[in-house]
Amino acid sequence: MNETATTRARAEIDLAALRANVRALRARASGAELMAVVKSDAYGHGAVRCAEAALEAGATWLGTATPQEALALRAAGLGGRVMCWLWTPGGPWREAIEAGIDVSVSGMWALGEVAAAATEAGVPARVQLKADTGLGRNGCQPADWPELVSAARAAEDEGLLRVTGLWSHFACADEPGHPSITPQLNVFRDMVAYAEKEGVRPEVRHMANSPATLTLPESHFDLVRTGIAMYGISPSPELGTPADFGLRPVMTLAASVALVKQVPPGHGISYGHHYTTSAETTLALVPVGYADGVPRHASGRGPVLVAGRRRTVAGRVAMDQFVVDLEGDTSAPGAEAVLFGPGDRGEPSAEDWAVAADTIAYEIVTRIGGRVPRVYVDEGGTPHAGDGRG
């Protein structure tokens, strides 16, 4: 990162790494198509730029949670197959239908709203029926599946919609050998078989998320949905490191040191004085905090690379800043402090921060806030500034 002297903080997004990750995941997908999941601003990496890179690397679908996310991709000029799955009553069904977005339906209320919107639009909706095979969140329960399938088939016959997909989601694919995995697969196969017996002819059947893509080839069906793995983060340390799967972390988060000063022994650091210097030492002020997404739960534990060595956050993470004790080493304002990255220079990883904050690496990258600009790097290493959100 070469602009930290003039930038408070930045998240560098390595699009070459993202493309390589997509290619590595496609190689593991047993011939299935790949959906690049770019929900939540591509897990904090910037939805539009990451979607473009994923498509360039061979992804054939894009996936979002909310319809607003999907419509934003279309507004940015992205074509091809786009799916969104988190709907509430009164959502922008007509806009999604007119934009050719695949919409997920888990219950009769949603099917009714889709049919009404398709009637208004005069365009058949592209609908994917979601089965709850055991996750217990969204999706249609097996007992209610016949009613939903029957109603969807009737709407198909009326020309209101086309059932383009049948899908589900694992509860514990990130826990190797978990006893729920095989029963969920069996339930999904049964629900797909029922729908197809009733005349549903889906373009895609899909269930595999990132961990299932990496470890459960029997779950790949026609399409795999890769989210966190596409960004070079292992979906579970138990499954392996990113390198074990041929993946490289895409985001590097760094800041410019704002102040370096000498303090005496017994000097309290940050709110509450949970850290006190044991000897005369040098402190470095890093100008990012929980308003930028640095987890306060990592106070006193979060790792950061400063002045050539890994350090630990000294005391509490504040809203806009935290302190590290350089233990007598020297640094200067404008020097780089790397919170996490791929590890090439010995910097911590997002997983290291997840351990420090007692969370998962998904949350670490996704929570990096909008006042941290995203800077995109292509294969030639050329940086391109984003708009602060990506």
C-alpha positions as CSV (number, residue, x, y, z in Angstrom):
1,M,0.0,0.0,0.0
2,N,1.7,3.2,-1.1
3,E,-0.7,6.1,-0.2
4,T,-0.9,5.7,3.6
5,A,1.2,8.9,4.1
6,T,-1.8,10.9,2.8
7,T,-4.6,8.6,3.8
8,R,-5.9,8.1,7.3
9,A,-6.9,4.5,6.5
10,R,-7.8,2.4,3.5
11,A,-8.9,-1.1,2.5
12,E,-6.9,-2.3,-0.5
13,I,-8.9,-4.8,-2.6
14,D,-6.9,-7.1,-4.7
15,L,-9.1,-8.0,-7.7
16,A,-6.4,-10.3,-9.1
17,A,-6.6,-12.4,-6.0
18,L,-10.4,-12.4,-6.2
19,R,-10.3,-13.6,-9.8
20,A,-7.8,-16.3,-8.8
21,N,-10.1,-17.4,-5.9
22,V,-13.1,-17.7,-8.3
23,R,-11.1,-19.8,-10.7
24,A,-9.9,-22.0,-7.8
25,L,-13.4,-22.5,-6.5
26,R,-14.7,-23.3,-10.0
27,A,-12.1,-26.0,-10.2
28,R,-13.6,-27.5,-7.0
29,A,-17.2,-27.2,-8.2
30,S,-17.5,-30.6,-9.9
31,G,-18.6,-28.9,-13.2
32,A,-21.3,-26.9,-11.5
33,E,-21.8,-23.2,-12.3
34,L,-20.7,-20.7,-9.7
35,M,-22.7,-17.9,-8.1
36,A,-20.6,-15.1,-6.8
37,V,-22.3,-13.9,-3.6
38,V,-21.8,-10.1,-3.3
39,K,-24.3,-9.3,-0.6
40,S,-23.5,-6.8,2.1
41,D,-21.4,-4.8,-0.4
42,A,-19.5,-7.9,-1.3
43,Y,-18.7,-8.7,2.4
44,G,-17.3,-5.2,2.7
45,H,-15.1,-5.4,-0.4
46,G,-17.3,-3.4,-2.8
47,A,-20.2,-5.1,-4.7
48,V,-19.9,-3.7,-8.2
49,R,-16.1,-4.0,-8.6
50,C,-16.1,-7.5,-7.1
51,A,-19.0,-8.7,-9.1
52,E,-17.3,-7.5,-12.3
53,A,-14.1,-9.3,-11.4
54,A,-16.0,-12.5,-10.5
55,L,-17.8,-12.6,-13.8
56,E,-14.5,-12.0,-15.6
57,A,-13.2,-15.1,-13.8
58,G,-16.1,-17.3,-14.9
59,A,-18.9,-16.9,-12.4
60,T,-22.2,-17.1,-14.2
61,W,-24.5,-15.9,-11.4
62,L,-24.5,-13.1,-8.9
63,G,-26.2,-13.4,-5.6
64,T,-27.4,-10.8,-3.1
65,A,-29.5,-10.9,0.0
66,T,-31.8,-7.9,-0.6
67,P,-33.6,-6.8,-3.7
68,Q,-32.1,-3.3,-3.3
69,E,-28.6,-4.9,-3.6
70,A,-29.7,-6.7,-6.7
71,L,-31.2,-3.7,-8.3
72,A,-28.0,-1.7,-7.6
73,L,-26.1,-4.2,-9.6
74,R,-28.4,-3.8,-12.5
75,A,-28.2,0.0,-12.2
76,A,-24.4,-0.3,-12.4
77,G,-24.9,-2.1,-15.8
78,L,-24.3,-5.6,-14.7
79,G,-26.1,-8.1,-16.8
80,G,-26.5,-11.9,-16.6
81,R,-28.2,-13.9,-13.9
82,V,-28.8,-12.1,-10.6
83,M,-30.6,-13.6,-7.7
84,C,-31.8,-12.1,-4.4
85,W,-33.4,-14.0,-1.5
86,L,-34.4,-11.8,1.5
87,W,-37.8,-10.4,0.9
88,T,-40.4,-8.8,3.1
89,P,-44.0,-7.9,2.2
90,G,-44.4,-5.0,0.0
91,G,-40.9,-5.3,-1.5
92,P,-40.0,-4.0,-5.0
93,W,-41.2,-7.1,-6.8
94,R,-42.2,-5.4,-10.0
95,E,-38.9,-3.6,-10.3
96,A,-37.0,-6.9,-9.8
97,I,-39.2,-8.7,-12.3
98,E,-38.7,-6.0,-14.9
99,A,-34.9,-6.1,-14.3
100,G,-34.8,-9.8,-14.9
101,I,-33.8,-10.6,-11.4
102,D,-34.4,-14.1,-10.0
103,V,-36.5,-13.8,-6.8
104,S,-36.6,-16.3,-4.0
105,V,-40.0,-17.5,-2.7
106,S,-40.4,-19.4,0.6
107,G,-44.1,-19.1,1.3
108,M,-47.5,-18.4,-0.1
109,W,-47.6,-14.7,0.8
110,A,-44.5,-14.1,-1.4
111,L,-45.8,-16.2,-4.3
112,G,-49.0,-14.1,-4.2
113,E,-47.1,-10.8,-4.3
114,V,-44.8,-12.1,-7.1
115,A,-47.9,-13.1,-9.2
116,A,-49.6,-9.8,-8.6
117,A,-46.4,-7.9,-9.6
118,A,-45.9,-10.0,-12.7
119,T,-49.5,-9.2,-13.7
120,E,-48.8,-5.5,-13.4
121,A,-45.5,-5.7,-15.2
122,G,-46.8,-7.9,-18.0
123,V,-43.6,-9.9,-17.7
124,P,-43.2,-13.4,-16.3
125,A,-41.3,-13.5,-13.0
126,R,-38.2,-15.6,-12.6
127,V,-38.8,-17.4,-9.3
128,Q,-36.7,-19.8,-7.2
129,L,-38.4,-21.8,-4.6
130,K,-36.4,-22.2,-1.4
131,A,-36.8,-25.3,0.8
132,D,-36.1,-25.3,4.5
133,T,-34.2,-28.6,4.8
134,G,-33.2,-28.0,8.4
135,L,-31.6,-24.6,8.8
136,G,-34.8,-23.2,10.3
137,R,-34.5,-19.7,8.8
138,N,-36.0,-18.8,5.5
139,G,-37.4,-21.5,3.2
140,C,-40.6,-23.6,2.9
141,Q,-41.1,-26.5,5.4
142,P,-41.4,-29.9,3.8
143,A,-45.0,-30.2,5.1
144,D,-45.9,-27.0,3.2
145,W,-43.9,-27.8,0.1
146,P,-46.8,-29.5,-1.9
147,E,-49.0,-26.4,-1.5
148,L,-46.3,-24.0,-2.6
149,V,-45.2,-26.2,-5.6
150,S,-48.8,-26.6,-6.7
151,A,-49.5,-22.9,-6.6
152,A,-46.2,-22.1,-8.4
153,R,-47.1,-24.6,-11.1
154,A,-50.5,-23.0,-11.5
155,A,-49.0,-19.6,-11.8
156,E,-46.6,-21.0,-14.4
157,D,-49.5,-22.4,-16.4
158,E,-51.0,-18.9,-16.3
159,G,-47.8,-17.4,-17.7
160,L,-47.1,-15.3,-14.6
161,L,-43.8,-16.9,-13.7
162,R,-41.2,-19.4,-14.5
163,V,-39.7,-21.6,-11.7
164,T,-36.1,-21.2,-12.5
165,G,-34.5,-22.8,-9.4
166,L,-34.9,-25.0,-6.4
167,W,-32.6,-24.3,-3.5
168,S,-31.7,-24.6,0.1
169,H,-29.0,-23.8,2.6
170,F,-26.9,-25.8,5.0
171,A,-26.9,-25.2,8.8
172,C,-23.5,-26.7,9.7
173,A,-21.5,-27.4,6.5
174,D,-18.6,-25.5,8.2
175,E,-18.4,-28.2,10.9
176,P,-16.9,-31.3,9.3
177,G,-18.9,-34.4,9.8
178,H,-21.8,-32.6,11.5
179,P,-24.8,-35.0,11.8
180,S,-27.2,-32.5,10.2
181,I,-25.4,-32.5,6.8
182,T,-26.5,-35.8,5.3
183,P,-30.1,-35.5,6.5
184,Q,-30.3,-32.0,5.0
185,L,-29.0,-33.3,1.7
186,N,-31.6,-36.2,1.7
187,V,-34.4,-33.8,2.5
188,F,-33.4,-31.5,-0.3
189,R,-33.2,-34.4,-2.8
190,D,-36.7,-35.5,-1.8
191,M,-38.1,-32.0,-2.1
192,V,-36.5,-31.5,-5.5
193,A,-37.8,-34.9,-6.7
194,Y,-41.3,-34.0,-5.6
195,A,-41.2,-30.6,-7.4
196,E,-39.9,-32.2,-10.5
197,K,-42.6,-34.9,-10.4
198,E,-45.1,-32.1,-10.3
199,G,-43.7,-30.6,-13.5
200,V,-41.2,-28.1,-12.2
201,R,-38.3,-27.9,-14.6
202,P,-35.6,-25.7,-12.9
203,E,-32.6,-24.2,-14.6
204,V,-30.6,-24.8,-11.5
205,R,-30.8,-26.7,-8.2
206,H,-28.4,-25.5,-5.6
207,M,-27.5,-26.0,-1.9
208,A,-23.7,-25.6,-1.5
209,N,-22.3,-22.5,0.2
210,S,-18.6,-21.9,0.6
211,P,-17.7,-24.7,3.0
212,A,-19.9,-27.2,1.1
213,T,-18.2,-26.1,-2.2
214,L,-14.8,-26.9,-0.6
215,T,-15.6,-30.1,1.1
216,L,-18.9,-31.7,0.0
217,P,-18.9,-32.5,-3.7
218,E,-22.1,-34.4,-3.4
219,S,-23.9,-31.1,-2.6
220,H,-22.8,-29.3,-5.7
221,F,-25.8,-30.1,-8.0
222,D,-26.1,-27.5,-10.8
223,L,-24.7,-24.4,-9.0
224,V,-22.6,-23.5,-6.0
225,R,-22.9,-20.3,-4.1
226,T,-19.6,-19.0,-2.9
227,G,-19.4,-16.0,-0.6
228,I,-16.6,-15.7,2.0
229,A,-14.3,-18.1,0.2
230,M,-14.3,-15.9,-2.9
231,Y,-12.8,-13.2,-0.8
232,G,-9.9,-15.5,0.3
233,I,-11.1,-16.3,3.8
234,S,-11.6,-19.8,5.0
235,P,-15.3,-20.4,6.0
236,S,-14.0,-22.4,9.1
237,P,-10.5,-22.8,10.5
238,E,-11.5,-26.5,11.2
239,L,-11.8,-27.0,7.4
240,G,-8.3,-25.5,6.6
241,T,-6.6,-22.2,6.0
242,P,-7.1,-20.2,2.9
243,A,-3.8,-21.5,1.5
244,D,-5.0,-25.1,2.1
245,F,-7.7,-24.4,-0.5
246,G,-5.6,-22.3,-2.9
247,L,-7.2,-19.1,-1.8
248,R,-5.7,-15.7,-1.1
249,P,-7.2,-13.0,1.1
250,V,-8.5,-10.1,-1.0
251,M,-8.6,-7.2,1.6
252,T,-5.7,-5.5,3.3
253,L,-6.7,-3.0,6.0
254,A,-4.1,-0.4,6.9
255,A,-3.9,3.1,8.4
256,S,-1.3,5.8,8.8
257,V,0.2,6.2,12.2
258,A,-1.1,9.6,13.5
259,L,1.3,10.2,16.4
260,V,4.4,8.7,18.0
261,K,5.5,9.8,21.5
262,Q,7.5,8.7,24.5
263,V,5.7,8.2,27.8
264,P,7.0,7.3,31.3
265,P,6.3,4.0,33.2
266,G,3.0,3.7,34.9
267,H,1.2,5.7,32.2
268,G,-2.4,4.7,31.6
269,I,-3.5,4.1,28.0
270,S,-7.0,4.8,26.6
271,Y,-10.4,4.8,28.4
272,G,-10.5,3.0,31.7
273,H,-6.7,2.6,31.9
274,H,-7.0,-1.1,31.2
275,Y,-3.4,-1.0,30.0
276,T,-0.6,0.8,31.9
277,T,3.0,1.0,30.6
278,S,5.5,-1.1,32.6
279,A,8.5,1.0,31.6
280,E,9.4,4.1,29.7
281,T,8.2,3.3,26.2
282,T,7.1,4.6,22.8
283,L,3.4,4.7,21.8
284,A,1.9,4.8,18.3
285,L,-1.6,6.2,17.7
286,V,-3.5,4.3,15.0
287,P,-6.4,6.5,13.7
288,V,-9.1,3.8,13.2
289,G,-11.6,2.6,15.7
290,Y,-15.0,0.9,16.1
291,A,-16.7,3.6,14.0
292,D,-14.5,2.2,11.1
293,G,-15.4,-1.4,12.0
294,V,-12.4,-2.3,14.3
295,P,-14.1,-4.4,16.9
296,R,-14.1,-3.0,20.4
297,H,-14.2,-6.6,21.7
298,A,-10.6,-6.9,20.5
299,S,-9.4,-4.3,23.0
300,G,-6.2,-5.4,24.5
301,R,-6.0,-8.3,22.1
302,G,-6.2,-7.1,18.5
303,P,-3.0,-7.7,16.5
304,V,-1.4,-5.0,14.2
305,L,1.8,-4.8,12.3
306,V,3.7,-1.6,13.1
307,A,7.4,-0.8,12.7
308,G,8.2,-4.2,11.3
309,R,6.7,-6.3,14.2
310,R,3.3,-7.5,15.2
311,R,2.0,-5.6,18.2
312,T,-1.2,-5.8,20.2
313,V,-3.8,-3.1,20.8
314,A,-2.9,-1.4,24.1
315,G,-6.0,-0.8,26.1
316,R,-9.4,-0.1,24.7
317,V,-10.3,0.4,21.0
318,A,-12.0,3.8,20.9
319,M,-14.5,5.1,18.3
320,D,-11.8,6.6,16.0
321,Q,-8.4,5.3,17.3
322,F,-6.4,2.9,19.3
323,V,-2.9,2.8,20.7
324,V,-0.1,0.3,20.4
325,D,3.0,0.0,22.6
326,L,6.1,-0.1,20.5
327,E,8.1,-1.2,23.5
328,G,10.9,1.2,22.8
329,D,11.0,0.7,19.0
330,T,10.9,3.7,16.8
331,S,8.3,4.8,14.2
332,A,7.0,8.1,12.8
333,P,3.8,9.8,11.9
334,G,2.7,8.5,8.4
335,A,4.2,5.1,8.9
336,E,2.0,2.2,8.0
337,A,0.0,0.2,10.5
338,V,-1.4,-3.0,8.9
339,L,-4.3,-4.5,10.8
340,F,-4.8,-7.5,8.5
341,G,-4.0,-8.8,5.0
342,P,-2.8,-11.9,3.2
343,G,0.3,-12.2,5.5
344,D,3.0,-11.6,3.0
345,R,4.8,-9.2,5.3
346,G,4.0,-11.0,8.5
347,E,0.8,-8.9,9.1
348,P,-2.1,-10.5,10.9
349,S,-5.1,-12.0,9.1
350,A,-8.8,-11.3,9.4
351,E,-9.0,-14.7,11.2
352,D,-6.5,-13.4,13.8
353,W,-8.8,-10.5,14.4
354,A,-11.8,-12.8,14.6
355,V,-10.0,-14.9,17.3
356,A,-9.2,-11.7,19.2
357,A,-12.8,-10.5,19.1
358,D,-14.4,-13.9,19.6
359,T,-16.2,-13.8,16.3
360,I,-15.8,-15.0,12.8
361,A,-13.7,-13.6,10.0
362,Y,-16.9,-13.0,7.9
363,E,-17.8,-10.2,10.4
364,I,-14.3,-8.7,10.5
365,V,-14.3,-7.8,6.8
366,T,-18.0,-7.1,6.5
367,R,-18.0,-4.5,9.3
368,I,-15.3,-2.3,7.8
369,G,-17.2,1.0,7.5
370,G,-17.9,3.5,4.8
371,R,-15.4,6.1,5.9
372,V,-12.6,3.7,5.0
373,P,-12.1,4.1,1.3
374,R,-11.7,1.0,-0.8
375,V,-8.8,1.1,-3.2
376,Y,-8.8,-1.5,-6.0
377,V,-5.7,-3.1,-7.4
378,D,-5.7,-4.9,-10.7
379,E,-3.3,-7.5,-12.0
380,G,-0.7,-4.9,-12.8
381,G,-0.8,-3.6,-9.2
382,T,-2.3,-0.3,-10.2
383,P,-4.5,1.2,-7.5
384,H,-7.8,2.8,-8.3
385,A,-9.6,4.7,-5.6
386,G,-13.2,3.7,-4.9
387,D,-16.0,5.9,-3.6
388,G,-15.6,5.0,0.0
389,R,-18.2,2.2,-0.2
390,G,-16.9,0.4,-3.2
